[in-house]
Amino acid sequence: MLTEEEKEEVRKVFKSIGYADADAWQINEKLVGVLGKIVSESKVCTSRAKLAPIDILTSFKPGYFALGKAFLKVYMRMSTDNKKAYDACLNTTKNSLSIEVYEAANGL
């Protein structure tokens, strides 16, 4: 059985990921289980996106400046693409579980 504080925390999490109507939901254990699925899938998205920055130039070498600059352009484009892929992965996860979320929210 969830306490009122726990229910409010679950409600806040659902609102933060885009479910604006979470205030009207009946928060229950099934809904918490679906939230667990969303969180575990988001971890998969994070590992796929490889968002951690890398250190490419540890010391300045004038001969490699042009090469480093070219690499940074490619890296920045790749990082932007990774962010788009990450957002798409999260949206896909959210959309694929939305029916399950609404069923659980309505006690079905």
Stockholm file with secondary structure:
# STOCKHOLM 1.0

chainA/1-108         MLTEEEKEEVRKVFKSIGYADADAWQINEKLVGVLGKIVSESKVCTSRAKLAPIDILTSFKPGYFALGKAFLKVYMRMSTDNKKAYDACLNTTKNSLSIEVYEAANGL
#=GR chainA/1-108 SS CCCHHHHHHHHHHHHHTTCGGGGGSCCCHHHHHHHHHHHHHHHHHHHHHTCCCCCCCSSCCGGGHHHHHHHHHHHHHHHHHHHHHHHHHHHHHHHHTHHHHHHHHTTC
#=GC SS_cons         CCCHHHHHHHHHHHHHTTCGGGGGSCCCHHHHHHHHHHHHHHHHHHHHHTCCCCCCCSSCCGGGHHHHHHHHHHHHHHHHHHHHHHHHHHHHHHHHTHHHHHHHHTTC
//
